[in-house]
């Protein structure tokens, strides 16, 4: 799929050019973030790391196919020279026991982030977590505890900055191919949900734009809830 850069020009506050690594581009969130990155004039290069091809072609896009995300050391040299990571790789906790989810979420994320921090100390790391993530690590919900520990330990790594994105229900971007089937069937709920529960309903486009703006302009809080994501996306 070739993305055509047709969009109203952005208001520039800083001219920092972004060279971004994106994980999870074959999933719904990662594809949405990739879409925004390829359209944005201040993103000059995008490297996606996937287990399988993402299906996109674009002049500023490069792809590495790597099967084992628990060991990215063999490709570490190819990950140098980037100032942003949009980490959108993740799994659902449905049907998973805590040890399995912990490995797929915490162990995998911290390994990848650790390698990237060594290669790119000037990098801003944006991590897709989830609404209701438990920063105390002691709550009742297993997934929220694991995500909370992941967030907490990411902030300890020697990145330039770490931002933790906690989206709720996301209105998907039209035309993308990796939208989860459930989202297609409940998309009609978005206008109602956004009106009644504005702190829980956002858009996938906002997530992508907010990540780009986090790199260029920063944000007062490292934890970005739905309203923060919308606010940062609009800067």
C-alpha positions, 0 to 999 in steps of 0.5 A: 500500500502506497501512502500519498502525502495529502494533508493540510500543512502542520503548524510548526513550533519546532523543526526537529526532524524525526527518524522513528522506529515503529513496532507493531505496524501489522496491528491496528494501532501500529498501522494507524501510527505508521500511517500518520508518520508517513504523512507527516512532513517532519518525519523524514525516515521510518523503520518498522520492525515486524515479524511479517511484512507490513504491506506498505511502500513509501520512499521514507519507509524501511522494514526489518523482518525479525522473528524473535522480539525477545532477542533483537541483539542481532539487528542492534547495529541497524537500529542506531541513528533514530530519535524516536520509537513508537512502540505499538507492539502488544497482545491482548490479555484475554485467555492468558495466564499472568506469567505468559502475559508478563513475558509477552508484555513486560519482558519483551518490551523492556528487552527491546527498549533496553537495546534501543536506549543503548543505541540511541540515548537521544531517543524519545520512547512512546509506549502504547499502554492502556486506559486504567493501567495500574501504576501501583502494580498492586491492583486487582486487574492482572493486565493493568498491574503488568502494564503498570510495571512495564511503564514504571521500568521504562521510565528508568531507562536512559532515554531522552524522554519516555511517554506512556500513552493510555488510549481508551476506545479508538475511532479507527482511521478509514481505509486501513486494513488491520482494524480489529473486527470488533471495532468495525461493528461498534464504530457507530458508538463513537459519537455517543461515547465521545459525548457521554464519556470524553475521557474514554473515547479518542481517535487512532489519528490522535494517537499518531499525531500526539506521538509525533508532537511528543518528540518535537514539542514535549508534554508536561506529563509522561502519562498521557490519558485520552484527553492528554492525547487529544490535547497534544495531537492538536498542538 
